[in-house]
Amino acid sequence: MTEPATASGTTPDTIAGVVRDAPFIRLVARDDGDSLAAAALLAAAARGVGTPFQIRIHPDPTGSIRDAVDTAEPERSGGSGDEVHLLVGADLPDRPTASAVESYGLESDGRPASTAAFAVGTELGVDPDPVLALAGVVAAGSVPGTDGSGDALDVATRRQLVERRPGLAVPNPETETGLATGIAASTLFHAPYSGDPDDVREAIGTDVLADSDRRRIASTVAVDVVAPETATPQASAAVERALRPYATTGPVGTVGGYADVLDVLAREAPGTGIALALAGTDGSDVDDDLRSAALETWRAHGTAAHAAVAEATTARYDGVSVARVSAPASTLPTVARLLSAYRSPERVTLVVDPETGRLAAAAADPAGVGAALRHAAAELDGTGWGGPTRGGAQVSIDDDGAAVIAATREAL
């Protein structure tokens, strides 16, 4: 048996060689839009050079990789490396494990994983999808052209695949119905009318006739996001990625809307998300059923997440804001992110559903969130996962969450 290649992660040029030479690649991506987009870009690169692949989306890809290499059968692999595991959006296991399975991590140097995946495709000469890469960048919390995405934006602009316009980065923004629904369901921001298209229409109107209408609506939303007394100082910066969108011929009309949909699908319907991401920039491979399923999942998720934000019972501790909610487990990471960006007065936001024992946490900057949740969950015979800025856990709760909240605060 050999030890897997589980060093600190691998740069795009090395990963390009792995993709080109591997007999079979198993891509394991974290359940967020950036990681999903990056995995799809790597899958397209593998397909371009004739390497078979499989994509799996997982909330804890590090644990998934560890389990895979621990349970690999030496007699099947024979030490010959008949498959490679490639981790996207998370760190490789930090302990050596004897296994015949080679494992690599896509190193992005703190930038969105999609930028590194785009670089892999470029290195292999397979013409990676620049719009998908830009959607991953937005899903990661950035804006096109920054954080290493300049090459992707240059390619998309040169090919006339994107066009900067006034307005909001929502799916299908060119119709009144699409815009009202997009504003209500968007998880790129949280406004007083988020979650209800009728409230959106009543508050700001959504008749789009010209660029002046788009500017007015975007300006209104930007002001309304930061106007509440409970709005965070970072809200004005967070809403920037929803403004002045890049229109595209892709599946949902704007790069930011595409990012939002992918982020939701990564948790709600990974198979649909993978199919959408692999469909191509022009959307020609997206049939009506796939598009409808993706948008309906996104609408339902956004509506539920905004309702949970509005109805949360909150408490504030030194360094941690806690929100108790009752919501579908798949929405909790979105709830944590929205609260962190737009409502939380503390560095870390912890969302707890006492009825199900599910937790999610988010931070605006690296704060050891995943490590804290793993530690807290282990104390309560549960399971935790995550990275520096986001994480989750499943524990048994019989005290309204007090014990796991205390354990998480202590670990942070």
URJO-V510394 format. One record per helix or strand. SS is the DSSP state (alpha for helix, beta for strand). FROM is the first residue (numbers start at 1). TO is the last residue. Records with the same first field share a line. If there is no record, write none. Layout:
SS=FROM-TO, FROM-TO
//
This chain:
beta=3-3, 10-10, 24-30, 52-58, 84-88, 98-98, 102-106, 162-164, 168-168, 243-243, 246-248, 254-254, 313-317, 320-324, 348-353, 358-363, 383-386, 390-394
alpha=12-21, 33-48, 61-71, 74-77, 113-124, 130-139, 150-158, 176-185, 197-204, 211-227, 235-242, 255-268, 270-277, 288-311, 329-342, 369-379, 402-411
//
